[in-house]
């Protein structure tokens, strides 16, 4: 067998804003600027593990609609953002880690996972329950189609994540899912066709809810280190481990070849 070879590897982080959290918009901009300037924790981990790092500003100044009162995106915007996310593989990486910046993405991901996997609002942490409950109640009659769940609850960051994971599947590129938003995007594809995420591994799990969701889509976390929860950190560490495993497999194969 040919040992695995992982050359160029990268982390792609998506940042958007959502209509239910208008007060957090300036903080989201600060997060993006920190990553872009190399001042975030994930920036240092990417240097340590020889990973490229891209952060995508998905119209931060134009929040998606408030999911408590309307669909986050119309069909055209959702499709366009999925297509934009598919560009994550354009640089020709051998391994891709994907995630989203900010707590807003975690809230919408929680809503999506409950809708997709038939969970209960009581599974969430107290601060997120009210927003998620209102959103699920408003859209209750339109949540049977996974893509409609994405459009109504997800926003631009979730649509782009879905596109990135889908493009990687089409090109046989392994994907590391970092955080709840990436897991929710993968769940959309899983509900469409379980084999659509056979190229994915989950970097880490931070909560009982995340562990439950991972089990529902047949994913096991690679790590259980409970390291910094900042976007991309667990994924960058997991990517380093995967690269090391590939190098080890190649070394073992070479030793076997030399020994006959």
Order of alpha helices (4+ residues) and beta strands (2+ residues): beta-alpha-alpha-beta-alpha-beta-alpha-alpha-alpha-alpha-beta-alpha-beta-alpha-alpha
